């Protein structure tokens, strides 16, 4: 069901507000090419693992050691391809990873300690 004109205008306004408020986040949502490339690398890795498994089984069945070794290497390459597809994030994710870690809020820890103290003392709980 298509959106009405009013709904389309509201959606466009929300997009503009999001882009004005946080352009990095909005651009990370729009970058679908990197997601497609990651999916392609992951699919290629799965195919390499399956082909390597077939070569490994073929090498064991025919007692050709070189064929089994090639199958194992193909499986290893496929695993590395899948791993790299999932660890190479979008540019926004890599910027977040490079940013210094945020300290935990002291309020949360204080609340947890207070709850623990009340629980151990038998006081009222929230």
Secondary structure, 3 states (H helix, E strand, C coil): CCCCHHHHHHHHHHHHHHHHHCHHHHHHHHCCHHHHHHHHHHHHHHHHHHHHHHHHHHHHHHCCHHHHHHHHHHHHHHHHHHHHHHHCCCHHHHHHHHCCCCCCCHHHHHHHHHHHHHHHHCCCCC
